[in-house]
Amino acid sequence: MDDAPMIRVRGLAVGFDGEPILRDLDFDVRRGEVFAILGGSGCGKSTLLRHLIGLDEPIAGSIEVEGHAGQRLRFDRPPPYGVMFQSGALFGSATLEENVSLPLQRWTDLPPAAVSAVARGRLRMVGLGGFENHLPAEVSGGMKKRAGIARALALEPRLLFLDEPSAGLDPVTAAGVDQLIATLRDRLGVTVVLVTHELPSIFAVVDRCIVLDRDAHRIVAAGDPRALRDAAEDPRVHDFFHRKGGVRVG
């Protein structure tokens, strides 16, 4: 078994116009785990995610994905991972099947019948069998998230990035999305990196995490979120997991 991390980050500084909002970031994402980027509002979670995906260029440091130096996302070749952006980011005028088919149409030579079969299979995988011909406006928020995950899985990636997959959902629906993420990890062996602020989701599905702090501009804790909740001595970390001290999340 390959013990090399799926993602290796060293000395990373990220921000805008040369001004870092996060610096000195060092962490690994292990293969086959659910890894979370946590922290209060404005701490840089989404900015870090954009850099991991390759949408933005780091100010300093390195990102390696499967042993290869991270690069800016290119549009002349398929991405090496799947991404579900917040709210699913589906095309409103396309059916769920058509949304999931887009990566297959763009990056494979499959005939239309095969594209349809794969897209329908991905929708069944996330519990949306029978909803292939529905438009995004015709399904619930949780179903939009599931459809976004199905599209992220279209090209069978080994790595998934999920941005707030359970945010804005009722507890039952959110728990269903959490279970789906755990199933993808356990059955497909996919590695999942997610941004979330939902405590039930964090404790239910996340294997390891990093906690970012807006004022420190860095990682202030890393490890099993349940252990951090129960034993963290840093008041910033304790307050995040216990929602004390007026911590804002989002």
URQUISUL-V327723 format. One record per residue. RES is the residue in one small letter. NEAR is the number of other ideal C-beta (glycine too) atoms within 10 Angstrom. Layout:
# URQUISUL-V327723
res:RES near:NEAR
res:RES near:NEAR
This chain:
# URQUISUL-V327723
res:m near:4
res:d near:8
res:d near:6
res:a near:11
res:p near:19
res:m near:23
res:i near:20
res:r near:18
res:v near:23
res:r near:13
res:g near:12
res:l near:23
res:a near:19
res:v near:24
res:g near:18
res:f near:10
res:d near:5
res:g near:8
res:e near:8
res:p near:20
res:i near:17
res:l near:25
res:r near:18
res:d near:15
res:l near:24
res:d near:14
res:f near:18
res:d near:17
res:v near:23
res:r near:14
res:r near:18
res:g near:16
res:e near:18
res:v near:26
res:f near:21
res:a near:25
res:i near:24
res:l near:26
res:g near:28
res:g near:21
res:s near:11
res:g near:14
res:c near:25
res:g near:23
res:k near:27
res:s near:16
res:t near:19
res:l near:27
res:l near:22
res:r near:16
res:h near:25
res:l near:25
res:i near:20
res:g near:17
res:l near:12
res:d near:17
res:e near:10
res:p near:20
res:i near:18
res:a near:14
res:g near:17
res:s near:12
res:i near:21
res:e near:16
res:v near:21
res:e near:16
res:g near:10
res:h near:9
res:a near:9
res:g near:20
res:q near:11
res:r near:10
res:l near:15
res:r near:9
res:f near:7
res:d near:4
res:r near:8
res:p near:14
res:p near:18
res:p near:16
res:y near:23
res:g near:23
res:v near:22
res:m near:24
res:f near:16
res:q near:15
res:s near:15
res:g near:24
res:a near:14
res:l near:23
res:f near:12
res:g near:8
res:s near:10
res:a near:14
res:t near:19
res:l near:30
res:e near:20
res:e near:18
res:n near:25
res:v near:30
res:s near:23
res:l near:16
res:p near:22
res:l near:21
res:q near:14
res:r near:11
res:w near:13
res:t near:14
res:d near:8
res:l near:14
res:p near:9
res:p near:10
res:a near:8
res:a near:12
res:v near:21
res:s near:17
res:a near:13
res:v near:20
res:a near:25
res:r near:19
res:g near:14
res:r near:25
res:l near:26
res:r near:14
res:m near:18
res:v near:23
res:g near:18
res:l near:22
res:g near:11
res:g near:10
res:f near:18
res:e near:18
res:n near:10
res:h near:16
res:l near:16
res:p near:21
res:a near:9
res:e near:11
res:v near:17
res:s near:11
res:g near:17
res:g near:21
res:m near:21
res:k near:21
res:k near:28
res:r near:26
res:a near:27
res:g near:27
res:i near:28
res:a near:27
res:r near:27
res:a near:26
res:l near:23
res:a near:24
res:l near:18
res:e near:10
res:p near:19
res:r near:16
res:l near:21
res:l near:23
res:f near:22
res:l near:26
res:d near:23
res:e near:22
res:p near:27
res:s near:27
res:a near:19
res:g near:13
res:l near:21
res:d near:12
res:p near:10
res:v near:8
res:t near:17
res:a near:22
res:a near:16
res:g near:16
res:v near:25
res:d near:23
res:q near:13
res:l near:21
res:i near:23
res:a near:16
res:t near:15
res:l near:21
res:r near:18
res:d near:11
res:r near:9
res:l near:15
res:g near:10
res:v near:24
res:t near:24
res:v near:25
res:v near:23
res:l near:26
res:v near:20
res:t near:25
res:h near:21
res:e near:22
res:l near:16
res:p near:13
res:s near:23
res:i near:23
res:f near:14
res:a near:17
res:v near:25
res:v near:22
res:d near:17
res:r near:18
res:c near:24
res:i near:22
res:v near:24
res:l near:26
res:d near:19
res:r near:16
res:d near:10
res:a near:15
res:h near:19
res:r near:17
res:i near:23
res:v near:18
res:a near:22
res:a near:17
res:g near:15
res:d near:14
res:p near:25
res:r near:13
res:a near:11
res:l near:21
res:r near:16
res:d near:10
res:a near:11
res:a near:20
res:e near:7
res:d near:14
res:p near:10
res:r near:19
res:v near:22
res:h near:18
res:d near:15
res:f near:29
res:f near:20
res:h near:12
res:r near:12
res:k near:10
res:g near:11
res:g near:7
res:v near:16
res:r near:11
res:v near:16
res:g near:10
